[in-house]
Amino acid sequence: MKVPDNPEQILLVRLSSIGDILLTFPLIQSLHHDYPNTAIDFIVGKEYRDVLTPVRHYLRDIIIYDKSKVFGESRRIRKIIRNNHYSLIADLHNNLRTRRLRPNRYTKIYRFKKQRIRRFFYVKWKWDVFDVAPVWKRYFQTVPLSFSKTDFQLRKFQADPAIVNQLKRDIPALDSGKKCILIYPGARHFTKRWPLEYYRQLISMILERTQYTIILGGSKDESAYIQPLTRLDQNRVFDTSGKYSLFENFVLVSLCDLIISNDSAPMHMAALLGKKQIAIFGNTVREFGFYPENPHAVIMEDNTVSCRPCSHIGFDKCPKMHFDCMRKIAPDIVLQQILN
């Protein structure tokens, strides 16, 4: 089936995870800009619906995929796809679940290329056979349409005033003109997390040498991990972990002066908003396509560590037991970037 120059309806599919869904925002934004009369629908996992809130105004419909419904969910989604008669379907996830959503064997679906073989060669033997195309640009390449612009940053982001006011009530420093650094110490995998002791040392030095207020962010599952950092200064360190939704965290990022994170979802939030940010990379590398596309980003990494990358996702412990990729990034080095 030939894709029309001005498709009436487009379906995008990305079920998870937070960072990968955030990286679809530039494509959604450009589709709306260049094809204003095209209806855009998005299939997303139930637990990630909130991630799409910043671009909700660009979408006609968000179709929820509930993976807990083992029987019948794929059939339900296939029926929706058949009834909508989409001009173009782009599977930006390309896994077994999304392949099962194909209504019939005659339906043409454009699928994201994951570069699994290239990743394998790079991780296993350090053969650099990547073209370093960021994942968000490869999402554009998946869709067989022409675009006048492929900007990464969101051109328009309007935070809900009610959320802004609530955040300012919860964190008075946001409403007092004080400079705030928002720190997300967590990440899903151990090898993506800069050591918590390093974060403790960094925050102590920031409090001692600057007037910044520190805000700690993270999910509910990360609250216990982050909690020790709150003891450093009850007046200048605020812990928000587990208190806000994904979209409320997006708004929180927009209100802060500097965002410090690991290779995790908040890193992409900061990049999409064009905020000043410091991203700390351990076992992952630029070639995997997830670096922040942001002129205001500073990347902290140690390219002298020979075993890096050891995985494109992460491990629960360092395979070599030394964790040099993170431990060699000393807190005082990060502090210098903040002071500069």
C-alpha positions as CSV (number, residue, x, y, z in Angstrom):
1,M,0.0,0.0,0.0
2,K,1.4,3.4,-1.0
3,V,1.5,6.0,1.7
4,P,-0.4,9.1,0.6
5,D,1.4,12.5,0.6
6,N,-1.1,13.8,3.1
7,P,-2.3,10.7,5.2
8,E,-5.6,11.1,6.9
9,Q,-4.8,9.0,9.9
10,I,-1.4,7.8,11.4
11,L,-0.9,5.3,14.1
12,L,2.3,5.2,16.2
13,V,3.1,2.3,18.5
14,R,5.4,2.4,21.4
15,L,4.3,0.5,24.5
16,S,7.2,1.3,26.9
17,S,9.5,2.5,28.5
18,I,9.5,6.1,29.8
19,G,12.7,7.2,28.0
20,D,11.8,5.6,24.7
21,I,8.3,7.1,24.7
22,L,9.8,10.6,25.5
23,L,12.0,10.2,22.4
24,T,8.9,9.9,20.2
25,F,8.0,13.5,21.1
26,P,10.0,15.2,18.3
27,L,8.3,12.9,15.7
28,I,4.8,13.6,17.1
29,Q,5.6,17.3,17.1
30,S,6.9,17.3,13.5
31,L,4.0,15.2,12.2
32,H,1.5,17.7,13.7
33,H,3.5,20.7,12.3
34,D,3.9,19.4,8.7
35,Y,0.6,17.4,8.5
36,P,-1.8,19.5,10.5
37,N,-4.9,17.9,9.0
38,T,-3.7,14.4,9.8
39,A,-5.1,12.6,12.9
40,I,-2.4,11.0,15.0
41,D,-3.2,8.1,17.3
42,F,-0.7,6.5,19.7
43,I,-0.8,3.0,21.3
44,V,1.0,2.9,24.7
45,G,1.2,0.6,27.7
46,K,-1.3,1.3,30.4
47,E,1.3,2.3,33.0
48,Y,2.9,4.8,30.6
49,R,-0.1,6.8,29.5
50,D,0.9,9.8,31.7
51,V,4.2,10.1,29.8
52,L,2.4,11.4,26.7
53,T,0.7,14.3,28.5
54,P,3.2,17.0,27.3
55,V,2.2,16.2,23.6
56,R,-1.4,15.1,24.3
57,H,-2.7,18.2,22.4
58,Y,-1.0,16.8,19.2
59,L,-2.8,13.4,19.5
60,R,-6.4,12.6,18.5
61,D,-6.5,9.5,20.6
62,I,-4.3,7.5,23.0
63,I,-5.1,3.8,22.8
64,I,-4.2,1.9,26.0
65,Y,-2.6,-1.5,25.8
66,D,-3.0,-3.5,29.1
67,K,-0.4,-6.2,29.2
68,S,-2.1,-7.7,32.3
69,K,-4.9,-8.9,30.2
70,V,-3.1,-11.9,28.7
71,F,-6.1,-13.1,26.7
72,G,-7.9,-10.9,24.3
73,E,-5.9,-7.6,24.6
74,S,-4.1,-8.0,21.2
75,R,-7.4,-9.0,19.6
76,R,-9.1,-5.9,21.0
77,I,-6.3,-3.6,19.7
78,R,-6.3,-5.3,16.3
79,K,-10.1,-4.6,16.0
80,I,-9.5,-0.9,16.7
81,I,-6.8,-0.8,14.1
82,R,-9.0,-2.5,11.5
83,N,-11.9,-0.1,12.2
84,N,-9.8,3.0,11.9
85,H,-8.4,2.2,8.5
86,Y,-5.1,4.0,9.1
87,S,-3.2,5.4,6.2
88,L,0.1,4.7,7.9
89,I,1.2,2.5,10.8
90,A,4.6,2.9,12.4
91,D,5.7,0.4,15.0
92,L,8.4,2.3,17.0
93,H,8.8,-0.6,19.4
94,N,9.1,-3.6,17.2
95,N,8.9,-6.5,19.6
96,L,6.8,-9.6,19.9
97,R,3.8,-7.8,21.5
98,T,3.6,-5.1,18.9
99,R,4.0,-7.6,16.1
100,R,0.9,-9.4,17.4
101,L,-1.1,-6.2,16.8
102,R,-0.9,-6.5,13.0
103,P,-4.6,-6.8,11.9
104,N,-3.8,-9.1,9.0
105,R,-1.0,-10.2,6.8
106,Y,-1.9,-7.6,4.1
107,T,-1.5,-4.6,6.5
108,K,1.7,-2.7,5.8
109,I,3.5,-1.7,9.0
110,Y,6.7,0.3,9.1
111,R,8.9,-1.0,11.9
112,F,11.7,0.6,13.8
113,K,15.1,-0.9,13.1
114,K,16.8,-1.8,16.5
115,Q,20.3,-2.4,15.2
116,R,20.6,-5.5,17.4
117,I,23.5,-7.0,15.5
118,R,25.5,-3.8,15.6
119,R,24.8,-3.5,19.4
120,F,25.9,-7.1,19.9
121,F,29.3,-6.5,18.1
122,Y,29.9,-3.3,20.0
123,V,29.2,-4.8,23.5
124,K,30.8,-8.2,22.8
125,W,34.0,-7.2,20.9
126,K,33.9,-3.4,20.9
127,W,33.6,-3.3,17.1
128,D,32.2,0.2,16.5
129,V,30.0,-0.3,13.5
130,F,27.4,2.3,14.4
131,D,26.5,5.4,12.4
132,V,25.6,7.1,15.7
133,A,22.1,8.0,14.5
134,P,20.2,8.9,17.7
135,V,17.1,6.8,18.4
136,W,14.8,9.8,18.0
137,K,16.1,10.4,14.5
138,R,15.7,6.7,13.6
139,Y,12.0,7.1,14.7
140,F,11.8,9.7,11.9
141,Q,13.5,7.3,9.5
142,T,10.8,4.7,10.3
143,V,8.0,6.9,8.9
144,P,8.1,7.2,5.1
145,L,7.2,10.9,5.0
146,S,9.0,14.2,4.3
147,F,9.5,16.7,7.1
148,S,10.4,20.4,6.9
149,K,11.9,20.3,10.4
150,T,13.2,17.6,12.7
151,D,13.8,19.6,15.9
152,F,14.4,17.7,19.1
153,Q,13.3,20.3,21.7
154,L,9.6,20.9,22.2
155,R,8.6,24.1,20.5
156,K,5.7,24.7,22.8
157,F,5.4,23.5,26.3
158,Q,2.8,25.0,28.6
159,A,2.8,23.7,32.1
160,D,-0.5,23.3,33.9
161,P,-0.7,26.4,36.2
162,A,-2.4,24.3,38.9
163,I,0.6,21.9,38.9
164,V,3.1,24.8,38.9
165,N,1.3,26.4,41.9
166,Q,1.3,23.1,43.8
167,L,5.0,22.5,43.2
168,K,5.8,26.0,44.4
169,R,3.7,25.4,47.5
170,D,5.5,22.2,48.2
171,I,9.0,23.6,47.4
172,P,9.1,27.3,48.5
173,A,12.5,27.8,46.8
174,L,10.8,27.5,43.4
175,D,8.7,30.6,44.2
176,S,11.4,32.7,45.9
177,G,13.8,33.3,43.0
178,K,16.4,31.0,44.4
179,K,18.5,28.8,42.1
180,C,17.5,25.2,42.2
181,I,19.4,22.1,41.1
182,L,17.2,19.1,40.5
183,I,19.0,15.7,41.0
184,Y,17.7,12.3,39.9
185,P,20.1,9.8,41.5
186,G,18.2,6.7,40.4
187,A,18.1,4.5,37.3
188,R,16.6,1.1,36.7
189,H,19.9,-0.8,36.6
190,F,22.9,-0.6,39.0
191,T,25.5,0.0,36.3
192,K,23.6,3.1,35.2
193,R,23.7,4.7,38.6
194,W,26.5,6.9,39.7
195,P,27.3,5.8,43.3
196,L,25.0,7.2,45.9
197,E,28.1,8.1,48.0
198,Y,29.3,10.3,45.1
199,Y,26.0,12.0,45.0
200,R,26.2,12.6,48.8
201,Q,29.7,14.1,48.4
202,L,28.6,16.3,45.4
203,I,25.5,17.6,47.3
204,S,27.6,18.4,50.3
205,M,30.1,20.4,48.2
206,I,27.3,22.2,46.4
207,L,25.7,23.2,49.7
208,E,29.1,24.4,51.1
209,R,30.2,26.3,48.0
210,T,27.0,27.7,46.4
211,Q,23.6,29.1,47.3
212,Y,21.7,26.5,45.3
213,T,18.7,24.7,46.7
214,I,18.8,20.9,46.0
215,I,15.7,19.1,44.9
216,L,15.8,15.3,44.8
217,G,13.6,13.5,42.3
218,G,12.7,9.9,41.6
219,S,10.0,7.2,41.5
220,K,8.2,5.7,44.5
221,D,10.4,2.6,44.2
222,E,13.5,4.8,44.5
223,S,12.4,6.7,47.6
224,A,14.3,4.4,50.1
225,Y,17.4,4.6,47.9
226,I,17.4,8.4,47.8
227,Q,16.3,9.0,51.4
228,P,19.8,9.1,53.0
229,L,20.6,12.2,50.9
230,T,17.8,14.2,52.5
231,R,19.7,14.2,55.9
232,L,22.4,16.5,54.5
233,D,20.4,19.7,55.1
234,Q,16.8,19.8,56.1
235,N,16.4,23.5,54.9
236,R,18.1,23.3,51.5
237,V,17.5,19.7,50.4
238,F,14.0,18.7,49.3
239,D,13.0,15.1,48.6
240,T,10.2,14.7,46.0
241,S,10.7,11.1,45.2
242,G,7.5,9.2,44.8
243,K,5.4,12.3,45.4
244,Y,4.6,13.3,41.8
245,S,3.3,11.8,38.6
246,L,5.5,11.5,35.5
247,F,3.9,14.7,34.0
248,E,4.4,16.6,37.3
249,N,8.1,15.6,37.2
250,F,8.2,17.0,33.7
251,V,6.8,20.3,35.0
252,L,9.3,20.2,37.9
253,V,12.2,19.8,35.4
254,S,10.9,22.9,33.5
255,L,11.0,25.0,36.7
256,C,14.6,24.1,37.8
257,D,17.9,25.8,36.7
258,L,20.0,22.7,36.3
259,I,19.2,19.0,36.1
260,I,21.7,16.3,37.1
261,S,20.9,12.7,36.3
262,N,22.2,9.4,35.1
263,D,21.3,7.9,31.7
264,S,17.6,7.7,32.6
265,A,14.2,9.2,31.7
266,P,14.7,12.6,33.5
267,M,17.7,13.1,31.3
268,H,15.4,13.0,28.2
269,M,12.9,15.3,29.9
270,A,15.6,18.0,30.5
271,A,16.9,17.6,26.9
272,L,13.4,18.0,25.4
273,L,12.9,21.2,27.4
274,G,16.4,22.5,26.5
275,K,17.4,22.8,30.2
276,K,21.0,23.1,31.4
277,Q,21.9,19.5,32.4
278,I,24.7,17.2,33.5
279,A,24.2,13.6,32.4
280,I,26.4,10.9,34.0
281,F,27.1,7.8,31.8
282,G,28.5,4.5,33.1
283,N,28.1,1.3,31.1
284,T,26.2,3.0,28.1
285,V,27.7,5.0,25.3
286,R,26.8,7.6,22.7
287,E,26.7,5.1,19.9
288,F,23.6,3.4,21.4
289,G,21.6,6.6,20.4
290,F,20.3,7.8,23.7
291,Y,22.6,10.8,24.4
292,P,20.7,14.0,25.3
293,E,20.2,16.1,22.1
294,N,20.7,19.4,23.9
295,P,23.2,22.2,23.4
296,H,23.0,22.9,27.1
297,A,24.0,19.3,28.1
298,V,27.3,18.3,29.6
299,I,28.1,14.6,29.4
300,M,30.3,13.1,32.2
301,E,31.9,9.8,31.1
302,D,35.2,8.0,31.1
303,N,36.2,6.8,27.7
304,T,39.4,5.2,28.9
305,V,37.5,2.3,30.6
306,S,38.2,-0.6,28.2
307,C,35.2,-2.8,29.2
308,R,32.7,0.0,28.4
309,P,30.1,-0.6,27.1
310,C,29.2,-3.9,28.8
311,S,25.5,-3.7,28.0
312,H,23.1,-1.4,26.2
313,I,20.6,-1.7,29.0
314,G,22.4,-2.4,32.3
315,F,23.2,-4.9,35.0
316,D,22.4,-5.4,38.7
317,K,26.2,-5.4,39.4
318,C,29.4,-4.6,37.5
319,P,30.5,-7.7,35.5
320,K,34.1,-6.9,36.3
321,M,33.4,-6.0,39.9
322,H,35.4,-2.7,39.8
323,F,32.7,-0.4,38.4
324,D,35.4,1.9,37.0
325,C,33.1,3.4,34.4
326,M,31.3,5.3,37.2
327,R,33.8,5.3,40.0
328,K,36.4,7.2,37.9
329,I,34.0,10.1,37.6
330,A,34.8,11.9,40.8
331,P,32.4,14.3,42.5
332,D,34.8,17.2,42.3
333,I,34.9,16.8,38.5
334,V,31.2,17.1,38.4
335,L,31.3,20.1,40.8
336,Q,33.6,22.0,38.5
337,Q,31.0,21.7,35.7
338,I,28.4,23.1,38.0
339,L,30.7,26.0,39.0
340,N,31.5,26.7,35.4
